[in-house]
Amino acid sequence: MKNIIESFISIQGEGLRTGRLTLFIRLSGCNLRCVFRNSAGKVTSCCDTPYASFEASSESKYTDDDVIKMFTDNPQVKDVVITGGEPLLNQTSLEEFIKKLRKVRENFVLTIETNGTFVPTDYLLEQVDLWSVSPKLASSTPTVKDGKKYGV
């Protein structure tokens, strides 16, 4: 994949898989530009990972081989999380990457974190064990004024 901007091993701190040693893979690029407002309508924050969304890099910091080596060198890792940005932007390259991971080790739990705006391919539905979907409300969409302020 050409947009891997982070890859590291850590302990999962959220959801059903909390406490498990996990390989995290962050992809750059997102189809949304979320701006969050409080009840008074004041902007309180932007995307929690602007370097993967607002200021998305088109250049990978890691190659597929870098990540595969990290996975191979750490057989104790039984969970993989692919996050973003939005991982489902390029499902074809995501499928190819997952095939490479499955060649290294078939038995691991694969989670994809998504904003839920794309329908996954049949292959992804078969391969992904856990979908972590974070739907966005209309209030998280920037206004024209916000767009100018945040350059989106």
N, C-alpha and C positions, 0 to 999 in steps of 0.2 A: 504494500500500500504506500502511496506517496505522501500521506499526510499524518504520519505518526509523530506527534510532538512531545509525548512523554511516555515513558515506560519504566515501571518500578515495581518492586515487590514490597508489600506492606500487609498489615492486618486489616481486614475488612471491618469497617466501623459502623456500617449501616445495614438495616434490613435483616432478612432471613439468614444470611450467611455471616453475620457479625462474629468476629473472633477468629476467622479462618485466614490462613496465610494465602495471599492473593496476588496474582500478577495483574497490575492495572495498566491498561493501554489507552492513552488519550489521543483521539483524532482531532485534527483541526478542521474547522468549517462548520457553519450552522446556517440553517435557512431562516432562523428567527433572530430578532434583535430585542430581547426582552428588557424592559424597563419596569421596575416594580414601584408601586405607589402605596402610600399608607391610606387610611380611611379619609383623610383630609384631601387626598389627591396629590400630595407632595411626593416627588420622586425620591425614594429612599435608597435604591440601589439599581445596578445594572446586572447583567449576567454574572454569575459567580466565577466564570472562567473567561474573561474578556480576551485573553490571548488565544483562546480556542474558538472564539466567536466574533466579537467586535473587531479584534485585530488579528484575525486568523492568518496564520502563516501558510503559504502554499508550498513551503519547503519542509520536508521531513527532517527531524533531528535524529530519527532512528530509521534503519532499514528493516524490512521483514526479517532478514537474517540476524540482525542485532537482537530482536525480540525473541526469535526462535531460539537463539543461543541462550538467552536469559532463561527461557522456559526449560530448555534441555539441561542446563547446568543446575537447575533447582528442582529436582524430582519431588521434593517435599511439597511443592506448590500444587494444589489440587483444584484451585479456583482461578478463573480468568474473567476479568471485567473489561469490556470494551466500552468506552465512554467518549464524550466529546466536549465540545461541539455536538454534532449530530452524526452518529455512526452510520445511519441508514442513507446518507446522501449518495454514497457510491456503493450500492449493494453488490455489484459484480466483483469489485476488488476486495470487499469484505468477505465474500464467499471464498475467494481464492486464498485469502489469508487464513481463514478458519480451516480450510483443507490442509494447509501447511501445519497448523497447530495440531490437528487431529492425526497427522502422520507421525508427529513426535510422541503423542500420547493420546489415546482414545478416551480414557476415563478421566475427565475433569469436568467441573461444572462451569459452563459458559454463561455469563450474564451480559446482556447488552442493555445499557442505559440510553434511553431515547426520549425525545419529546412527544412521540406518538403521532407525528404528522405524516409519516410514510407507512404504507402497508408493506410488511416484510415479504420477501420472496418465499416460495414453498421450501426451498433449501434452508433458508435461515430459520423458518418455523420448525423444521426438523432438527436442526443443529443446536439451537439456543435452548438452554435449560431454564433460564429465568429471564423474564423481561421486566426491567425496572423502568416503568413509564411515568414520566413527569409531565402530565398535560399542562398546557399554559392557558390561562384565562385571558379574556379580551383585555383586562386591565393591565396585563403584562406587556402589551404591545405598545411601542412608543408612538406618541403623537408626532405630528410634523415638527412641532417645536422641539420635542425631545430628540427627534432624529437629527435636527440641525445641531443641537447642543452636543450630542454624542457622536456625530459624524456618521450616522447610518441612514 
